[in-house]
């Protein structure tokens, strides 16, 4: 059985970049500059006008690939358009909170870009 939450993922930390990212907690708050962190998610795009299936955020690219592959295999073959992974950049101090939130955090954040 495939485990998407192997021991290595439990201790994995996101890659912290030398590049910075500027962000705000709220529209009227002051800008904060932090190093950027890389996080990953998997998605399965469907042929029919259904919402794509999107997974939680992961620190490791391989974990996002495994999630997308596993999820695509669970959908009837004729409904799957493609499985893909998405690389995201976020403020490094927020990365662990995003990763800990799992699918709930992905769904909460995704409403801002729909």
Buried (B, 14 or more C-beta within 10 A) or exposed (E): EEEBEBEEBEEBEBBEEEEEBEBEEEEEEEEBEBBBBBBBBBBBBBEEEEEEBBBBBBBBBBBBBBBBBBBBEEBEEEEBEEBBBBEBBBBBEBBBEBBEBBEEBBEEBEEEEE
